[in-house]
Amino acid sequence: MLSIRNISASYGRVAALSRVSLDAPAGAIIALLGANGAGKTTTLNCVSRLVNITEGEILFEGRRIDRLSSDEVVRLGIAQVPEGREIFARMSVRENLEIGAHVRRDRHGIAADLERVCGYFPVLRQRFAQDAGTLSGGEQQMLLIARALMARPRLLLLDEPSLGLSPLLVEQIFAIIRQLNQEGLTILVVEQNARLALAVSSYAYILENGEIAFEGPSAELAQNDRVRQAYLGG
Amino acid sequence: MMGDWQVYWLFLQQGIASGLVTGSIYALLAIAIVIIFKTTDAPNFAAGEIFMAGAYIALYLLIFSQIAYVIAVPVTLAITFVFSALFYRIVLRRIGVSPAVAVNVVIATLGLSFVLKGIVRNTGFGDVPRSFPAVFGADTVQIGDAVLTTQDVAVFALALLAMAIFFVFFNYTRTGRAMRAVGMNPRAAALVGIDLHKTRMLIWGLSGLLSALAAILIAPKILMTADMGIVVILGFAAAIVGGFTSLPGAVVGGLIIGIVENLVGLFVSTRAIVVAPFIVIMLVLAIRPQGLFGGPVVIKKV
């Protein structure tokens, strides 16, 4: 479904990614792991077209998307759940969700999806009229996932969904990620929490200094000695 | 014979009534300034000249082309909308809009202001001060003890109507919501699929339209010259008083500036009018540095 081929990217003269390749076949959960600053978020932002690539190509369902604008990528069916609480703080929770469907015009479908995403995260319905900025960190994370789902994506890019959340909330959110995948959504998830990400994904890539250092079926990577030592705490 | 207090009471009513009329124009201008500042991260220093150009375009259509008011006004608004939107599309988009290059945006808008002034000065329009034809008569209306002309009442009513339409558009339509989103969090806006450039282009167009509307409304009350854009300083003053990023603040700021100007003119001296807005700015900033409606000062983490 998504195919990243030999892409490189840089911020000014600082290289962020060098010749990274990655595949996310339809229906899979793919994990992208690595330390802080390894280039995980940059990879997602290359797909979402917030960052330009300097070489290589990105294909979505066989079509090149690396010269499109960020809104065209969303229209094609790729939505990103960014890290860092990128909400619209002074809009209501309801408006935050509705704006997630900005690229759509089907009123009835949007209304139905509003119900659907509130089914995943019932707490959001209780907060409907509140400003999104007043939500707790966990609620904001749920809002971000729900907002991305409102675009009706076929590929979901998740950036550090566990960051800053309590273990209980992390478990809840990963249960929903699994459920979404079972309902047919393809997911590319970026995580620092390697144990969690390897448990939920079928195939994983590990980035080190902007390059893919390891890749393989998640179960195998979880057994790999060097991976265990570096990312799973021995 | 009237006692002093009766005169003061009369002055107060007259000052507020006249102040609301001019203040509503400043409020329109402040909205035009604030929507650009919120989404482009730089003030538009050509706001005054876009205002001036709007008045001259309307004057040209009305007087030189003899086009009826009902056609000339919408055509003027359409021209300023398209012109301002194209200025964003052709000039600013090429510069690239981001906080890092805000200074380039400022220089570009200063350039535009000189170009517009130059055009009006050198095409003969700006050779002599001109007056703008009023639609409504100079009949007077008494409100309490205050006296306004029908023109004044119409200006106030139309400015309020324009603001009401703007607020409904901004708060309850898909495009308005996209504009608010770009002002609040451009990165998140891009991620939900909002076209940032298109939205900013529309904001510039809308800002130009509001400036031109303000110009048409106030032009009959002032003398038209190539320097009439100086009025927009009061729109900036209104925006600053309101907090510079708040739209309700812009409206309240505009009305306050208008009322204070008129009260100072009546109670102190008409010569003191020019300094009044700046005294208001200093007072407000001394008491509330973030402006009346500005949020707490936030320093962005990188």
Chai-1 contact restraints between the chains, C-beta under 6 A:
chainA,res_idxA,chainB,res_idxB,connection_type,confidence,min_distance_angstrom,max_distance_angstrom,comment,restraint_id
A,S70,B,A190,contact,1.0,0.0,6.0,A-B,restraint_1
A,D71,B,G193,contact,1.0,0.0,6.0,A-B,restraint_2
A,D71,B,D195,contact,1.0,0.0,6.0,A-B,restraint_3
A,V74,B,G193,contact,1.0,0.0,6.0,A-B,restraint_4
A,Q80,B,L191,contact,1.0,0.0,6.0,A-B,restraint_5
A,P82,B,L191,contact,1.0,0.0,6.0,A-B,restraint_6
A,E86,B,R187,contact,1.0,0.0,6.0,A-B,restraint_7
A,E86,B,A188,contact,1.0,0.0,6.0,A-B,restraint_8
A,F88,B,A181,contact,1.0,0.0,6.0,A-B,restraint_9
A,F88,B,M184,contact,1.0,0.0,6.0,A-B,restraint_10
A,F88,B,N185,contact,1.0,0.0,6.0,A-B,restraint_11
A,I99,B,R177,contact,1.0,0.0,6.0,A-B,restraint_12
A,I99,B,A181,contact,1.0,0.0,6.0,A-B,restraint_13
A,I99,B,V192,contact,1.0,0.0,6.0,A-B,restraint_14
A,G100,B,V192,contact,1.0,0.0,6.0,A-B,restraint_15
A,H102,B,V192,contact,1.0,0.0,6.0,A-B,restraint_16
A,H102,B,G193,contact,1.0,0.0,6.0,A-B,restraint_17
A,H102,B,I194,contact,1.0,0.0,6.0,A-B,restraint_18
A,V103,B,G193,contact,1.0,0.0,6.0,A-B,restraint_19
